[in-house]
Amino acid sequence: MAVDEFTTADPEEGHAFLSATYTESRMRMFGPRDRYRLRHQYRDAGRFAVATMDHSMGVQHDCDALGYLLLARVLDGRIEVESDGSVLRAGPGDVFRVAAADSPYVSRFDRLRVQLFTVHPAALTEAAQSEVHLIGHSLTTPLLARQFGVVADYIDRTLFATPGAMSNPLLVGAATRLLAGTIVTTFPRQADEPLPRPTDRNPAVIRRAVAFLEEHAHDDIGLAEIATAAGVTPRAVQFAFRRHLDTTPTAYLRKVRLHRAHDDLVAGDPTRDSVAATAERWGFGNPGRFAAAYRDAFGCSPRETLHS
């Protein structure tokens, strides 16, 4: 994982950094220069990135169009964003899209702490099973903002704050899909196409998909890769799994990985192996959830299996 941190007390240096990192802008300050402090921490997970910015004083940035999707979650302070003729005002807990990718915007804030999220368009397309076009320039509802915050905090705990987690492609892939799925259900977007109708090809689809899952359970795969292996669209493979197996492709993948973890624990040596390392190896970043799922599946704790 690439982690970059930038701090400065120089307004011109801070402005140059933000312009280079996000988009060109013109800055106006409100207040004495010696109040200026900027701290920016950036974590790059490949197909998504999360930045945390702490800013100490009142400024206005007149910004060029971003050219990409940028989402914000206010942690402290207040911010006002003007774009496309509308003004958005956000405070602690609020979540919003900064601006449309092709629209210039003006941001005004004072003593702000904010998280900023970027996600690769392909990850959003896979999550939505169609090309994603977010619409509108407004705050999400308080309920959706809280749900987004829960996911952001979960990713921070299990991925960014857990030593070694970022070197595990299964955990990184799971976090990417979780964040992308949360975005497409949190922010308004253009309507999707209807679900595909069942066809006589579904049983063959299931066989191809299951064979792929069994062979590639150790790889960072998601719905898009499963659908490609099955030779159908993501929506079609979801429909097939629901109709014939009463589950989803990703839930089936978790079950396969859980059984692989069980096999490793059965064959493991408690003097050198651990439940946490086994769980992480198979993409389970939360030890408590892994233990609960394991007990439901096998009737005992993973520790009991390892030490039996």
C-alpha positions in Angstrom: 0.0 0.0 0.0 1.2 3.5 -0.8 0.8 5.8 2.2 1.7 9.5 1.6 1.6 12.2 4.3 2.0 15.9 3.7 2.1 18.7 6.3 2.8 22.4 5.9 2.3 25.7 7.6 3.0 27.6 4.4 -0.3 28.7 2.6 1.3 28.8 -0.9 2.9 25.4 -0.4 -0.4 23.9 0.8 -2.3 25.4 -2.2 0.3 24.1 -4.6 0.0 20.6 -3.1 -3.8 20.6 -3.2 -3.8 21.8 -6.8 -1.4 19.1 -7.9 -3.2 16.4 -6.0 -6.8 17.2 -7.0 -7.3 19.9 -9.6 -6.1 23.4 -10.4 -7.6 26.1 -8.2 -7.3 29.7 -7.1 -7.2 30.2 -3.4 -8.3 33.1 -1.1 -7.5 33.0 2.6 -9.6 34.6 5.4 -7.5 35.2 8.5 -3.8 35.6 9.5 -1.2 33.5 7.6 0.3 32.2 10.8 -3.0 30.3 11.5 -2.5 28.1 8.3 -1.9 24.4 8.9 -2.5 21.6 6.4 -2.2 17.9 7.0 -3.1 15.4 4.3 -2.8 11.7 4.6 -3.4 9.6 1.5 -3.8 5.8 1.4 -3.8 4.1 -2.0 -5.4 0.6 -2.2 -5.1 0.3 -6.0 -8.7 0.6 -7.3 -9.7 3.0 -4.5 -8.0 5.5 -2.3 -8.9 7.4 0.9 -7.4 10.7 2.0 -7.9 12.5 5.3 -7.4 16.3 5.2 -7.1 18.6 8.2 -7.2 22.3 7.4 -6.9 25.0 10.0 -8.3 28.2 8.6 -10.9 29.8 6.3 -10.2 29.5 2.6 -12.0 29.6 -0.7 -10.9 27.5 -3.6 -12.2 28.2 -7.1 -11.5 24.8 -8.7 -11.4 23.5 -12.3 -13.4 20.4 -13.1 -12.0 17.3 -11.4 -12.3 14.9 -14.3 -13.1 12.0 -12.0 -15.4 11.0 -9.1 -14.5 12.5 -5.7 -16.7 11.8 -2.6 -16.4 13.5 0.7 -17.3 12.7 4.3 -17.1 15.5 6.8 -15.5 14.5 10.1 -15.4 18.0 11.7 -16.1 21.6 10.7 -18.2 22.8 7.9 -17.8 23.1 4.1 -19.8 24.8 1.4 -19.5 23.7 -2.2 -21.0 25.6 -5.2 -21.4 23.9 -8.5 -23.7 23.9 -11.5 -25.8 26.7 -10.0 -26.5 25.0 -6.6 -24.9 25.4 -3.2 -24.3 22.4 -0.9 -23.6 23.0 2.8 -22.2 20.1 4.9 -21.3 19.5 8.5 -20.0 16.6 10.6 -21.3 13.2 9.4 -22.5 14.4 6.0 -21.5 12.6 2.9 -21.7 14.0 -0.6 -20.2 14.1 -4.1 -17.9 17.1 -4.4 -19.0 17.9 -8.0 -19.8 16.4 -11.3 -16.6 15.2 -13.0 -16.9 17.8 -15.8 -18.1 20.7 -13.7 -15.9 23.4 -12.1 -16.8 24.2 -8.5 -16.1 26.6 -5.6 -15.4 25.3 -2.1 -15.3 27.3 1.1 -14.4 26.0 4.5 -12.8 26.8 7.9 -11.2 24.4 10.4 -12.2 21.4 8.3 -11.4 17.7 8.8 -12.7 15.6 5.9 -12.2 12.2 4.3 -12.0 12.1 0.5 -12.7 8.9 -1.5 -11.8 8.0 -5.1 -12.9 4.7 -6.7 -11.9 3.3 -10.1 -14.9 3.4 -12.5 -14.5 -0.3 -13.2 -15.1 -1.2 -9.6 -18.3 0.8 -9.6 -19.4 -0.9 -12.8 -18.8 -4.3 -11.3 -20.7 -3.4 -8.2 -23.7 -2.0 -10.1 -23.5 -4.6 -12.9 -23.8 -1.7 -15.4 -22.0 1.6 -16.1 -22.5 4.0 -13.2 -23.6 7.6 -13.7 -24.2 9.4 -10.4 -26.6 12.2 -10.7 -27.4 15.2 -8.5 -25.3 17.4 -6.3 -26.7 17.1 -2.8 -26.2 15.5 0.5 -27.1 11.9 1.0 -29.9 11.2 3.6 -28.7 11.0 7.2 -29.4 7.3 7.3 -27.3 6.6 4.1 -24.5 8.9 5.4 -24.3 6.9 8.6 -24.2 3.6 6.7 -21.5 5.0 4.4 -19.6 6.1 7.6 -19.9 2.6 9.1 -18.3 1.1 6.0 -15.6 3.7 5.8 -14.7 3.1 9.5 -14.7 -0.7 8.9 -12.3 -0.5 6.0 -10.1 1.8 8.0 -10.0 -0.7 10.9 -9.6 -3.9 9.0 -7.5 -2.8 6.1 -5.5 0.4 6.8 -5.0 -0.1 10.6 -4.3 -3.8 10.5 -0.6 -4.7 10.0 -0.1 -6.7 6.8 -3.7 -6.5 5.6 -2.8 -4.4 2.6 -0.5 -7.1 1.3 -3.4 -9.5 1.2 -5.1 -9.2 -2.2 -8.3 -11.0 -0.9 -8.7 -8.4 1.8 -8.0 -5.5 -0.6 -10.4 -6.9 -3.2 -13.1 -7.4 -0.6 -12.7 -3.9 0.7 -12.8 -2.5 -2.8 -16.1 -4.3 -3.6 -17.6 -3.3 -0.2 -16.8 0.4 -0.8 -18.0 0.3 -4.4 -21.2 -1.5 -3.5 -21.9 1.0 -0.8 -21.3 3.9 -3.2 -23.8 2.6 -5.8 -26.5 2.1 -3.1 -25.8 5.4 -1.3 -25.7 8.0 -4.2 -28.5 8.5 -6.7 -27.7 7.3 -10.2 -29.4 6.6 -13.5 -31.8 3.6 -13.4 -30.4 0.1 -14.2 -31.7 -2.3 -16.8 -34.1 -4.9 -15.5 -32.9 -8.3 -14.3 -32.5 -10.9 -17.0 -35.1 -13.6 -17.3 -34.1 -17.2 -16.6 -33.0 -19.4 -19.5 -32.2 -23.1 -20.1 -28.5 -22.2 -20.0 -28.5 -21.6 -16.2 -27.4 -25.1 -15.1 -24.4 -25.0 -17.3 -23.7 -21.5 -16.1 -23.7 -22.8 -12.5 -21.3 -25.6 -13.3 -18.8 -23.3 -15.0 -19.1 -20.7 -12.2 -18.7 -23.2 -9.4 -15.7 -24.8 -11.1 -14.1 -21.4 -11.4 -14.8 -20.6 -7.8 -13.3 -23.9 -6.6 -10.2 -23.3 -8.7 -9.6 -19.6 -7.9 -10.8 -19.3 -4.3 -7.3 -18.2 -3.3 -7.3 -15.3 -5.9 -8.8 -11.8 -5.7 -12.0 -12.5 -7.7 -15.4 -10.9 -7.6 -18.7 -10.9 -9.5 -17.2 -9.7 -12.7 -14.6 -12.4 -12.9 -17.2 -15.1 -12.0 -19.5 -13.9 -14.7 -16.7 -13.9 -17.3 -15.8 -17.5 -16.4 -19.4 -18.6 -16.6 -19.8 -16.9 -20.0 -22.7 -14.6 -19.0 -23.4 -11.2 -17.6 -23.0 -10.4 -13.9 -26.8 -10.1 -13.5 -27.3 -13.5 -15.3 -24.9 -15.3 -13.0 -26.5 -13.8 -10.0 -30.0 -14.9 -11.2 -28.7 -18.4 -11.9 -27.2 -18.8 -8.4 -30.3 -17.5 -6.7 -32.6 -19.7 -8.7 -30.6 -23.0 -8.5 -28.6 -22.7 -5.3 -30.6 -20.1 -3.3 -27.5 -18.0 -2.7 -25.3 -15.5 -4.5 -22.0 -16.0 -6.3 -20.1 -14.0 -3.7 -21.8 -15.8 -0.8 -20.8 -19.1 -2.4 -17.2 -17.9 -2.7 -17.1 -17.1 1.0 -18.4 -20.6 1.8 -15.7 -22.1 -0.4 -13.0 -20.0 1.4 -14.4 -20.9 4.8 -14.1 -24.6 4.0 -10.5 -24.0 2.7 -9.7 -22.2 6.0 -11.2 -25.2 7.9 -9.0 -27.6 5.9 -5.9 -25.5 6.8 -6.9 -25.5 10.5 -7.4 -29.3 10.5 -4.0 -29.8 9.0 -2.4 -27.0 11.0 0.2 -27.0 13.8 -0.9 -24.9 16.8 2.8 -24.3 17.7 3.3 -22.4 14.4 -0.1 -21.6 12.9 -2.8 -19.2 14.2 -6.5 -18.8 13.6 -6.0 -15.1 12.7 -3.4 -15.8 10.1 -5.5 -18.5 8.5 -8.6 -16.3 8.5 -6.7 -13.5 6.8 -5.1 -15.8 4.3 -8.6 -16.7 3.1 -9.9 -13.1 3.0 -11.6 -12.9 6.4 -10.4 -9.6 7.8 -12.7 -9.5 10.9 -11.7 -12.3 13.3 -15.0 -12.1 15.2 -17.1 -12.5 12.1 -14.8 -15.4 10.9 -15.3 -17.2 14.2 -19.0 -16.8 14.1 -19.3 -18.0 10.5 -17.0 -20.9 11.3 -19.0 -22.0 14.3 -22.3 -21.8 12.3 -20.7 -24.0 9.6 -18.8 -26.5 11.7 -20.3 -26.5 15.1 -17.1 -25.5 17.0 -14.7 -22.6 17.2 -11.7 -22.4 14.8 -9.4 -22.5 17.8 -10.9 -25.8 18.8 -10.2 -27.2 15.4 -6.6 -26.0 15.3 -5.9 -27.5 18.8 -7.7 -30.7 18.3 
